[in-house]
Amino acid sequence: MYQYTEFDQQFVRLRAQQFRDQLERWERGEMTDEQLLPLRLQNGWYIQRYAPMARIAVPYGEVSSTQLRMLARIAREYDQPDPALFAHAQATQQALEDSQPGATLPAPPLRYGYGHFTTRTNCQFNWIPLSKAADVMELLASVQMHGIQTSGNDIRNINCDAWEGIAEDSIVDCRPFAEITRQWSSLHPEFTYLPRKFKISLNGAVEDRAATGWYDIGLLGVKNAQGEVGFTVKVGGGMGRTPVIGTVVREFLPWNQLLNYIEAIVRVYNSYGRRDNKWKARIKMLVKAEGQAFIDAVEKEFQAIVELDGAPHTITQAEFDRVSRHFVVPALAPANLPSATDTGSERYQRWLTHNVRGHKLPGMKTVTLSFKRPGFAPGDADAATMEALAQVAEQFSAGEARLTHEQNLLLPWVFESDLPALYQVADALGLATPNIGLLTDMIACPGGDFCSLANARSLHIAAHITQRYQDLDEVLDIGPIDLHMSGCINSCGHHHSGHIGILGVDKDGKEWYQITLGGADGSDLSGPAIGGKVVGPSFCAAEVPDVIEALLRTYRELRQPGELFIDALRRIGHDPFKQAANAVRHPRVEAAAI
């Protein structure tokens, strides 16, 4: 893992001190809310529906046991709401639930004292008072963490495939390039106020597990015929109101020109991206509108950077080597802990099949711990769980873990001989459900339970679907399927890329949900990245689990032997699934509509 230099450490420490000064001036009335807004956003502090929300960056998903312990401490000591505020939030949630059309789905109780892992490998806290923000930033800085540029119109947290450097199908380890890009983009003076937020993702394997087609810039690590390392560059992907798949603008970019070329892209965007309409301000709208003219403008700007400016951000071999030294195989030793795991049991064998993957090193495995468990929202981990995870990482994975795009946690350095002992520990924590890649391994944003932008809640939908599909035999029979859910069109739950997507919408102040089918994130099982299509009229919350059941029942009735859901959907077409979904109507909803 990358370790901060003294400059890095001073950088985040001074940033925390600066924000403390800004907060104190705001509290004294010397700074307005409007003046504080861009300052807190650039440090990852939002004001959400009920309270502030802190977004902590975990660059390219790598997190150490020390950092996990700090996140646990923050959850325990700082993610604590004012009692009156929390009571108000509970009352508001209940009133909202009572006002909804049709039979209601009881919502899980609001909780605090936990962190939420997101699809972009950030960790969010929902109840930290803004008055404690600087304290939290200083604690984060002490363990080489921060919230810088996790929000605002700038270059956000850099993402990677969670299996970088360890995957059996690895071509290029993109972590050094992600770290170099992170350092270059942090507080870049030219790109602090872009037309809109900007996201970059890298993938260095045969399989695209980083959803690069859905990013503002997607970078695929490749090697040309001569064995030289470079990148295929995609630009203009994104979800939101207008889902767009990124356009390939360079088939092969030499690795040392990566920053120069990203700079050319962002300069063109900064110059021509719209600032008069936030819904049309993302780079995807510029690429879609201008097509080849956009690519030509980028190439022209790139040539100017190289020829006139002298390619100032060319990555030297020395700099690449310096950063790469942090991404070598760590000192490894098996835990050799005793275990009472019955290695012949059906559940253990299922866990090996679904949660354990191969490794580029012989005798090693990668293990995914499932954060999809009853009683918790997808991606949630309370303080006790994060403390335990720190211990697990130290015992079984050289003190390192990785957050995944699917809101789970990956252990990258597990000895095959330690799998029974690891399973026993993970099972005791409730993190050994053998469901990775299956229906209950769903992605979901916090939705209207917390987010002020959301049109509808999502966590109660996730909870009821999870509860309904607790029969592992049934989940395994359904097979691999991506279920993604967002509380609004901003698509934080990536509903567009789900084989089944659920989108919360607002109708006259009521919560409704659109269902989409056929989306894909670009990974092998999904096929090329593509946005799902809406199946018909929206549904009330109580109908959504029944709609999901109707869709899955249709699949099981019409599939061919061994055929996956997404393949059956593409073969059969949407019509039978639409008919099944639209046949689900609760009597109270029909009566309300008359």
C-alpha positions as CSV (number, residue, x, y, z in Angstrom):
1,M,0.0,0.0,0.0
2,Y,1.1,3.6,-0.6
3,Q,2.6,5.2,2.4
4,Y,2.6,9.0,2.7
5,T,5.8,11.0,2.4
6,E,6.4,13.9,4.9
7,F,5.0,16.2,2.2
8,D,1.8,14.1,1.8
9,Q,1.4,14.1,5.6
10,Q,1.9,17.8,5.9
11,F,-0.5,18.4,3.0
12,V,-3.5,16.7,4.7
13,R,-2.6,18.0,8.2
14,L,-2.5,21.6,7.0
15,R,-5.8,21.1,5.1
16,A,-7.4,20.0,8.4
17,Q,-6.1,23.0,10.2
18,Q,-7.3,25.3,7.4
19,F,-10.8,23.8,7.5
20,R,-10.8,24.3,11.3
21,D,-10.1,28.0,10.9
22,Q,-12.9,28.2,8.2
23,L,-15.4,26.5,10.5
24,E,-14.5,28.7,13.5
25,R,-15.0,31.8,11.4
26,W,-18.4,30.4,10.2
27,E,-19.4,29.7,13.8
28,R,-18.5,33.3,14.8
29,G,-20.7,34.6,12.0
30,E,-17.7,35.9,10.0
31,M,-18.5,33.6,7.1
32,T,-22.0,32.9,5.6
33,D,-23.4,29.5,4.8
34,E,-23.0,30.3,1.2
35,Q,-19.4,31.2,1.6
36,L,-18.7,28.0,3.6
37,L,-20.5,25.8,1.1
38,P,-17.7,25.3,-1.5
39,L,-15.1,25.0,1.2
40,R,-16.9,22.2,3.1
41,L,-17.7,20.4,-0.1
42,Q,-14.1,20.3,-1.2
43,N,-13.4,18.6,2.1
44,G,-16.2,16.1,1.8
45,W,-18.8,17.6,4.1
46,Y,-22.4,17.7,2.9
47,I,-25.6,18.8,4.6
48,Q,-28.1,16.0,4.1
49,R,-31.7,15.5,4.9
50,Y,-31.3,15.3,8.7
51,A,-27.6,16.0,9.4
52,P,-24.2,16.5,7.9
53,M,-22.7,13.7,5.9
54,A,-19.0,13.1,5.8
55,R,-17.5,11.4,2.8
56,I,-14.0,9.9,3.3
57,A,-11.9,8.9,0.3
58,V,-10.4,5.5,0.0
59,P,-8.3,5.9,-3.1
60,Y,-8.5,2.9,-5.4
61,G,-10.2,1.1,-2.5
62,E,-7.1,0.1,-0.5
63,V,-7.5,0.4,3.2
64,S,-5.2,-0.7,6.0
65,S,-6.1,-2.3,9.4
66,T,-4.9,0.9,11.1
67,Q,-7.3,3.0,8.9
68,L,-10.1,0.6,9.6
69,R,-9.6,1.1,13.3
70,M,-9.7,4.8,12.8
71,L,-13.0,4.6,10.8
72,A,-14.3,2.4,13.7
73,R,-13.3,5.1,16.2
74,I,-15.0,7.8,14.2
75,A,-18.1,5.8,13.9
76,R,-18.2,5.1,17.7
77,E,-17.2,8.5,19.0
78,Y,-18.3,11.0,16.3
79,D,-21.2,9.5,14.3
80,Q,-23.6,10.4,17.2
81,P,-26.5,12.7,16.5
82,D,-28.1,15.2,18.9
83,P,-31.0,13.3,20.5
84,A,-33.6,15.9,19.5
85,L,-32.3,15.9,15.9
86,F,-32.5,12.1,15.8
87,A,-36.0,12.1,17.3
88,H,-37.1,14.6,14.6
89,A,-35.6,12.3,11.9
90,Q,-37.5,9.3,13.2
91,A,-40.7,11.2,13.3
92,T,-40.2,12.6,9.8
93,Q,-39.5,9.1,8.5
94,Q,-42.6,7.7,10.1
95,A,-44.8,10.5,8.7
96,L,-43.3,9.9,5.2
97,E,-44.0,6.2,5.5
98,D,-47.6,6.8,6.6
99,S,-48.2,9.1,3.6
100,Q,-47.2,6.6,0.9
101,P,-49.7,5.0,-1.6
102,G,-50.9,1.5,-1.1
103,A,-49.8,-0.9,1.5
104,T,-46.6,0.3,3.1
105,L,-43.3,-1.5,3.6
106,P,-42.1,-1.0,7.2
107,A,-38.7,0.8,7.1
108,P,-35.7,-0.4,9.1
109,P,-35.1,1.9,12.1
110,L,-32.6,4.7,11.6
111,R,-29.3,3.9,13.1
112,Y,-26.0,5.7,13.9
113,G,-22.5,4.8,14.8
114,Y,-21.5,3.1,11.6
115,G,-19.9,3.8,8.2
116,H,-21.4,3.2,4.8
117,F,-19.1,1.8,2.0
118,T,-20.1,3.2,-1.4
119,T,-19.8,2.1,-5.1
120,R,-16.9,4.5,-5.5
121,T,-14.9,3.1,-2.5
122,N,-15.7,6.0,-0.2
123,C,-16.8,5.6,3.4
124,Q,-19.7,7.8,4.5
125,F,-20.9,8.9,7.9
126,N,-24.4,10.3,8.3
127,W,-24.5,11.8,11.8
128,I,-21.3,13.7,12.5
129,P,-22.0,17.3,13.7
130,L,-20.3,19.9,11.5
131,S,-18.8,21.3,14.7
132,K,-16.8,18.1,15.0
133,A,-15.7,18.1,11.3
134,A,-12.2,19.5,11.9
135,D,-11.6,17.0,14.7
136,V,-12.5,14.2,12.4
137,M,-10.3,15.5,9.6
138,E,-7.3,15.7,12.0
139,L,-7.9,12.1,13.1
140,L,-8.1,11.0,9.5
141,A,-4.9,12.8,8.6
142,S,-3.1,10.9,11.4
143,V,-3.7,7.7,9.5
144,Q,-3.1,9.0,6.0
145,M,-6.8,9.6,5.1
146,H,-8.9,12.6,4.2
147,G,-12.1,13.7,2.5
148,I,-10.5,16.1,0.0
149,Q,-12.4,16.3,-3.3
150,T,-14.9,13.6,-2.4
151,S,-17.5,16.2,-3.4
152,G,-17.6,19.5,-5.3
153,N,-17.0,20.2,-9.0
154,D,-13.5,18.8,-9.2
155,I,-11.7,15.5,-9.9
156,R,-13.1,13.0,-7.3
157,N,-11.6,9.9,-5.6
158,I,-9.7,7.8,-8.1
159,N,-11.1,4.3,-8.6
160,C,-9.6,1.0,-9.6
161,D,-10.6,-2.6,-10.0
162,A,-10.4,-4.1,-6.5
163,W,-8.2,-7.0,-7.8
164,E,-5.5,-4.8,-9.2
165,G,-2.1,-6.5,-8.9
166,I,-3.5,-9.8,-7.7
167,A,-5.9,-11.0,-10.4
168,E,-5.2,-14.0,-12.4
169,D,-6.2,-12.1,-15.6
170,S,-4.0,-9.1,-14.7
171,I,-2.3,-7.2,-17.6
172,V,-1.2,-4.0,-15.9
173,D,-1.2,-3.1,-12.2
174,C,-3.0,0.2,-12.3
175,R,-2.5,1.2,-8.7
176,P,0.7,3.2,-9.2
177,F,-1.0,5.1,-12.0
178,A,-4.0,5.7,-9.8
179,E,-1.8,7.0,-7.0
180,I,0.1,9.3,-9.4
181,T,-3.1,10.6,-10.8
182,R,-4.5,11.2,-7.2
183,Q,-1.5,13.2,-6.3
184,W,-1.6,15.2,-9.5
185,S,-5.3,16.0,-9.3
186,S,-5.5,16.9,-5.6
187,L,-6.2,20.6,-5.3
188,H,-5.1,21.1,-8.9
189,P,-5.5,24.9,-9.2
190,E,-6.8,24.7,-12.8
191,F,-9.4,22.1,-12.1
192,T,-10.8,23.2,-8.7
193,Y,-14.1,24.6,-10.2
194,L,-15.0,22.4,-13.2
195,P,-18.5,22.7,-14.8
196,R,-19.5,19.6,-12.8
197,K,-18.0,16.7,-10.8
198,F,-15.5,14.5,-12.6
199,K,-14.7,10.8,-12.0
200,I,-11.9,8.6,-13.2
201,S,-11.7,4.8,-13.0
202,L,-8.8,2.4,-14.1
203,N,-8.9,-1.3,-14.9
204,G,-5.8,-3.4,-15.6
205,A,-7.2,-6.8,-16.3
206,V,-8.8,-8.7,-19.1
207,E,-12.2,-8.4,-17.4
208,D,-13.4,-4.9,-16.8
209,R,-14.4,-5.0,-13.1
210,A,-14.1,-1.2,-12.6
211,A,-17.1,-0.2,-14.8
212,T,-14.9,2.0,-16.8
213,G,-17.5,2.6,-19.5
214,W,-19.6,4.5,-17.0
215,Y,-17.0,7.0,-16.0
216,D,-16.1,10.5,-17.2
217,I,-12.7,9.0,-18.0
218,G,-12.2,5.2,-18.1
219,L,-8.7,3.9,-18.5
220,L,-8.0,0.3,-19.5
221,G,-4.5,-0.9,-19.0
222,V,-3.2,-2.7,-22.1
223,K,0.0,-3.9,-23.8
224,N,0.6,-3.4,-27.5
225,A,2.2,-5.9,-29.9
226,Q,5.7,-4.9,-28.7
227,G,4.7,-5.6,-25.0
228,E,4.7,-1.9,-24.1
229,V,2.3,-0.7,-21.4
230,G,-0.4,1.9,-22.2
231,F,-4.0,2.7,-21.8
232,T,-7.2,2.6,-23.9
233,V,-8.9,5.8,-23.1
234,K,-12.7,6.2,-22.8
235,V,-14.3,9.6,-22.2
236,G,-17.9,10.7,-21.6
237,G,-19.5,7.8,-19.7
238,G,-22.0,8.5,-17.0
239,M,-25.3,7.7,-15.4
240,G,-27.8,10.3,-14.1
241,R,-30.7,11.6,-16.2
242,T,-28.9,10.7,-19.4
243,P,-27.0,7.4,-19.2
244,V,-24.2,7.3,-21.7
245,I,-21.4,4.8,-22.3
246,G,-17.9,6.3,-22.7
247,T,-16.4,6.8,-26.2
248,V,-13.0,5.4,-27.0
249,V,-10.8,8.4,-27.9
250,R,-7.4,6.7,-27.8
251,E,-6.8,3.0,-28.4
252,F,-3.3,3.1,-27.1
253,L,-1.8,5.9,-25.0
254,P,1.8,5.4,-23.8
255,W,1.8,5.1,-20.0
256,N,4.1,8.0,-19.4
257,Q,1.7,10.4,-21.2
258,L,-1.2,9.6,-19.0
259,L,-1.3,12.9,-17.0
260,N,-0.7,15.0,-20.0
261,Y,-3.6,13.4,-21.9
262,I,-6.0,13.6,-18.9
263,E,-5.0,17.3,-18.6
264,A,-5.9,17.8,-22.3
265,I,-9.3,16.1,-21.7
266,V,-10.1,18.1,-18.6
267,R,-8.9,21.4,-20.2
268,V,-11.3,20.9,-23.1
269,Y,-14.1,20.1,-20.7
270,N,-13.3,23.1,-18.5
271,S,-13.3,25.4,-21.5
272,Y,-16.5,24.2,-23.3
273,G,-18.6,22.3,-20.7
274,R,-21.8,24.0,-19.8
275,R,-22.2,26.0,-16.6
276,D,-25.7,27.3,-17.2
277,N,-27.5,24.0,-16.6
278,K,-26.2,21.5,-14.0
279,W,-28.2,18.7,-15.8
280,K,-26.2,19.3,-19.0
281,A,-22.9,20.1,-17.4
282,R,-21.2,16.7,-17.2
283,I,-18.6,15.9,-19.8
284,K,-20.8,13.2,-21.3
285,M,-23.1,15.8,-22.7
286,L,-20.2,17.6,-24.3
287,V,-18.9,14.4,-25.9
288,K,-22.4,13.4,-27.0
289,A,-23.0,16.8,-28.6
290,E,-19.7,17.3,-30.3
291,G,-18.6,13.8,-31.2
292,Q,-15.5,13.8,-33.3
293,A,-15.0,17.5,-32.8
294,F,-14.5,16.8,-29.1
295,I,-11.9,14.2,-29.9
296,D,-10.1,16.5,-32.3
297,A,-10.1,19.3,-29.7
298,V,-8.5,16.9,-27.1
299,E,-5.8,15.8,-29.6
300,K,-5.1,19.4,-30.4
301,E,-4.8,20.4,-26.8
302,F,-2.6,17.3,-26.1
303,Q,-0.2,18.3,-28.9
304,A,0.0,21.8,-27.5
305,I,0.8,20.4,-24.1
306,V,3.5,18.2,-25.5
307,E,5.0,20.5,-28.1
308,L,4.5,24.0,-26.6
309,D,4.4,23.3,-22.9
310,G,7.1,20.6,-23.0
311,A,4.8,17.9,-21.6
312,P,5.3,19.1,-18.0
313,H,3.4,16.2,-16.4
314,T,5.1,13.3,-18.3
315,I,5.5,10.5,-15.8
316,T,9.2,9.8,-15.5
317,Q,10.6,6.3,-15.0
318,A,12.0,7.5,-11.7
319,E,8.7,8.7,-10.4
320,F,6.9,5.6,-11.6
321,D,9.5,3.5,-9.8
322,R,9.2,5.5,-6.6
323,V,5.4,5.1,-6.4
324,S,5.5,1.4,-7.6
325,R,7.8,0.5,-4.7
326,H,4.7,0.9,-2.5
327,F,2.7,-1.7,-4.5
328,V,4.9,-4.8,-4.2
329,V,3.8,-8.0,-2.6
330,P,3.9,-7.4,1.2
331,A,5.6,-9.7,3.7
332,L,3.3,-12.7,3.9
333,A,2.9,-15.4,6.5
334,P,0.0,-17.8,7.0
335,A,-2.1,-17.3,10.2
336,N,-2.1,-21.0,11.0
337,L,-5.1,-20.5,13.3
338,P,-7.0,-23.5,14.5
339,S,-10.5,-23.9,13.0
340,A,-13.6,-26.0,13.7
341,T,-14.9,-25.4,10.2
342,D,-16.4,-28.5,8.6
343,T,-14.7,-28.1,5.2
344,G,-17.0,-30.7,3.7
345,S,-20.1,-28.8,4.7
346,E,-22.4,-27.6,1.9
347,R,-22.3,-24.0,3.2
348,Y,-18.5,-23.9,3.4
349,Q,-18.2,-25.3,-0.1
350,R,-20.7,-22.7,-1.4
351,W,-18.6,-20.0,0.3
352,L,-15.5,-21.3,-1.5
353,T,-17.4,-21.2,-4.8
354,H,-18.9,-17.7,-4.5
355,N,-16.7,-15.7,-2.2
356,V,-13.2,-17.0,-2.9
357,R,-11.3,-16.3,-6.2
358,G,-8.0,-17.2,-7.6
359,H,-4.7,-15.3,-7.2
360,K,-1.7,-14.6,-9.3
361,L,0.5,-16.1,-6.6
362,P,0.4,-19.8,-6.1
363,G,-1.0,-21.0,-2.8
364,M,-2.9,-17.7,-2.3
365,K,-6.6,-16.7,-2.7
366,T,-8.7,-13.6,-2.6
367,V,-11.7,-13.6,-0.3
368,T,-14.7,-11.3,-0.5
369,L,-16.6,-10.6,2.7
370,S,-20.3,-10.0,2.1
371,F,-21.7,-6.7,3.5
372,K,-25.2,-7.8,2.5
373,R,-26.6,-9.1,5.7
374,P,-30.1,-8.9,7.4
375,G,-30.4,-6.0,9.7
376,F,-27.9,-3.8,7.8
377,A,-28.2,-1.8,4.6
378,P,-25.9,-2.8,1.7
379,G,-22.4,-1.6,2.5
380,D,-23.0,-0.7,6.1
381,A,-20.5,-1.6,8.8
382,D,-20.9,-0.6,12.5
383,A,-17.9,0.3,14.7
384,A,-17.6,-3.1,16.2
385,T,-17.6,-4.8,12.7
386,M,-14.9,-2.4,11.5
387,E,-12.8,-3.1,14.6
388,A,-13.1,-6.8,13.9
389,L,-12.3,-6.3,10.3
390,A,-9.0,-4.6,11.2
391,Q,-8.1,-7.7,13.2
392,V,-9.1,-10.0,10.4
393,A,-7.0,-8.1,7.9
394,E,-4.0,-8.4,10.2
395,Q,-4.4,-12.1,10.8
396,F,-5.3,-13.2,7.3
397,S,-4.3,-10.5,4.8
398,A,-1.0,-8.8,5.6
399,G,-3.0,-5.9,7.3
400,E,-4.7,-4.9,4.0
401,A,-8.3,-4.9,2.7
402,R,-9.9,-3.4,-0.3
403,L,-13.4,-1.9,-0.8
404,T,-15.2,-3.1,-3.9
405,H,-17.5,-1.5,-6.4
406,E,-20.2,-3.8,-5.2
407,Q,-20.0,-2.4,-1.6
408,N,-18.2,-5.4,-0.1
409,L,-14.7,-5.9,1.4
410,L,-12.0,-7.9,-0.3
411,L,-9.0,-9.6,1.5
412,P,-6.3,-9.7,-1.1
413,W,-3.5,-11.8,0.5
414,V,-5.1,-14.9,2.0
415,F,-3.2,-18.2,2.1
416,E,-5.3,-21.1,0.8
417,S,-4.4,-23.1,4.0
418,D,-6.1,-20.3,6.1
419,L,-9.4,-20.4,4.4
420,P,-11.2,-22.7,7.0
421,A,-10.1,-20.5,9.9
422,L,-11.0,-17.3,8.0
423,Y,-14.4,-18.7,7.2
424,Q,-15.1,-19.4,10.8
425,V,-14.2,-15.9,11.8
426,A,-16.1,-14.3,9.0
427,D,-19.2,-16.4,9.7
428,A,-19.2,-15.3,13.3
429,L,-19.2,-11.7,12.1
430,G,-22.1,-12.4,9.7
431,L,-19.9,-11.7,6.7
432,A,-19.6,-15.2,5.2
433,T,-22.9,-15.3,3.3
434,P,-22.1,-17.2,0.0
435,N,-23.9,-14.7,-2.2
436,I,-21.2,-12.7,-4.1
437,G,-22.5,-11.9,-7.5
438,L,-26.0,-13.3,-6.7
439,L,-29.4,-11.6,-6.1
440,T,-28.9,-10.6,-2.5
441,D,-25.5,-9.1,-3.3
442,M,-27.3,-6.0,-4.3
443,I,-26.0,-2.4,-4.7
444,A,-28.0,0.3,-3.0
445,C,-27.5,4.0,-2.2
446,P,-28.8,5.4,1.2
447,G,-31.6,7.1,-0.7
448,G,-34.3,9.2,1.0
449,D,-33.5,7.8,4.4
450,F,-30.6,10.3,4.5
451,C,-30.0,12.0,1.2
452,S,-31.6,15.4,0.6
453,L,-31.5,14.8,-3.2
454,A,-33.3,11.5,-3.2
455,N,-36.9,11.2,-4.4
456,A,-37.5,8.0,-2.5
457,R,-36.1,5.8,0.1
458,S,-34.3,2.7,-0.9
459,L,-33.1,0.9,2.3
460,H,-36.5,-0.5,3.2
461,I,-36.8,-2.0,-0.4
462,A,-33.3,-3.6,0.0
463,A,-34.2,-4.9,3.4
464,H,-37.4,-6.6,2.2
465,I,-35.8,-8.1,-0.8
466,T,-33.0,-9.4,1.3
467,Q,-35.4,-10.9,3.8
468,R,-37.6,-12.5,1.1
469,Y,-34.6,-14.3,-0.4
470,Q,-33.0,-15.9,2.6
471,D,-33.3,-19.4,1.1
472,L,-29.8,-20.0,-0.3
473,D,-31.0,-22.8,-2.5
474,E,-33.4,-20.5,-4.2
475,V,-30.8,-17.7,-4.6
476,L,-28.3,-20.2,-6.0
477,D,-30.9,-21.5,-8.4
478,I,-31.6,-18.0,-9.7
479,G,-27.9,-17.6,-10.3
480,P,-25.7,-14.6,-11.0
481,I,-27.7,-11.4,-11.3
482,D,-27.0,-7.7,-10.7
483,L,-29.7,-5.9,-8.7
484,H,-28.9,-2.2,-8.4
485,M,-31.0,0.5,-6.7
486,S,-30.9,4.3,-6.5
487,G,-33.1,6.7,-4.6
488,C,-33.0,9.3,-7.4
489,I,-31.8,10.0,-10.9
490,N,-28.3,10.9,-9.7
491,S,-27.7,7.1,-9.8
492,C,-25.4,6.6,-6.8
493,G,-26.8,3.1,-6.7
494,H,-25.9,2.5,-10.4
495,H,-29.4,1.4,-11.2
496,H,-28.7,2.0,-15.0
497,S,-26.1,-0.8,-15.0
498,G,-28.2,-3.4,-13.1
499,H,-29.6,-6.5,-14.8
500,I,-32.5,-5.3,-12.8
501,G,-32.5,-1.7,-11.7
502,I,-34.8,0.1,-9.3
503,L,-35.1,3.9,-9.4
504,G,-36.9,6.0,-6.9
505,V,-39.1,8.7,-8.4
506,D,-41.4,11.4,-7.1
507,K,-45.0,11.7,-8.1
508,D,-47.0,14.5,-6.4
509,G,-44.9,14.2,-3.3
510,K,-45.2,10.4,-3.1
511,E,-42.6,7.7,-3.4
512,W,-42.7,5.5,-6.5
513,Y,-40.2,3.2,-8.2
514,Q,-39.3,2.6,-11.8
515,I,-37.9,-0.8,-12.8
516,T,-35.3,-1.2,-15.5
517,L,-34.1,-4.3,-17.2
518,G,-31.0,-5.3,-19.2
519,G,-28.3,-3.0,-17.9
520,A,-24.7,-4.0,-17.6
521,D,-21.6,-2.7,-16.0
522,G,-19.2,-4.1,-18.6
523,S,-17.9,-7.1,-16.6
524,D,-17.6,-10.5,-18.3
525,L,-20.9,-12.0,-17.0
526,S,-22.8,-8.8,-17.9
527,G,-21.4,-8.2,-21.4
528,P,-20.7,-4.7,-22.8
529,A,-21.7,-1.8,-20.7
530,I,-25.3,-0.7,-21.5
531,G,-28.1,1.1,-19.7
532,G,-31.3,-0.7,-18.8
533,K,-34.7,0.1,-20.2
534,V,-37.8,1.0,-18.1
535,V,-40.3,-1.9,-18.1
536,G,-43.5,0.2,-17.7
537,P,-45.4,2.4,-15.2
538,S,-43.8,3.0,-11.8
539,F,-44.7,0.9,-8.7
540,C,-45.3,1.8,-5.1
541,A,-42.9,0.5,-2.5
542,A,-45.0,-2.4,-1.4
543,E,-45.2,-3.7,-4.9
544,V,-41.5,-3.6,-5.7
545,P,-40.6,-6.9,-3.9
546,D,-43.5,-8.6,-5.7
547,V,-42.3,-7.2,-9.0
548,I,-38.8,-8.6,-8.5
549,E,-40.4,-11.9,-7.7
550,A,-42.5,-11.8,-10.8
551,L,-39.5,-11.0,-13.0
552,L,-37.5,-13.9,-11.5
553,R,-40.4,-16.3,-11.8
554,T,-40.6,-15.4,-15.5
555,Y,-36.9,-16.1,-15.9
556,R,-37.1,-19.4,-14.2
557,E,-40.0,-20.5,-16.3
558,L,-38.5,-19.5,-19.6
559,R,-34.8,-20.0,-19.2
560,Q,-32.8,-22.7,-21.0
561,P,-30.6,-25.1,-19.0
562,G,-27.7,-23.2,-17.5
563,E,-28.8,-19.9,-18.9
564,L,-28.1,-16.8,-16.8
565,F,-30.8,-14.2,-16.2
566,I,-29.1,-11.5,-18.4
567,D,-28.6,-14.0,-21.3
568,A,-32.2,-15.2,-21.1
569,L,-33.5,-11.6,-21.1
570,R,-31.5,-10.8,-24.2
571,R,-32.6,-14.0,-26.0
572,I,-36.3,-13.7,-25.0
573,G,-36.7,-9.9,-25.1
574,H,-38.3,-7.7,-22.6
575,D,-42.0,-8.2,-23.3
576,P,-42.7,-11.3,-21.1
577,F,-40.9,-9.6,-18.3
578,K,-42.8,-6.4,-18.7
579,Q,-46.1,-8.3,-18.7
580,A,-45.2,-10.1,-15.5
581,A,-44.1,-6.9,-13.8
582,N,-47.1,-4.9,-14.9
583,A,-49.5,-7.6,-13.7
584,V,-48.4,-6.8,-10.1
585,R,-50.8,-4.2,-8.8
586,H,-51.9,-4.1,-5.1
587,P,-55.7,-3.4,-4.6
588,R,-55.1,-0.4,-2.5
589,V,-52.9,1.2,-5.2
590,E,-55.6,0.6,-7.8
591,A,-58.3,2.0,-5.6
592,A,-56.2,5.1,-4.9
593,A,-55.7,5.6,-8.7
594,I,-59.4,5.5,-9.5
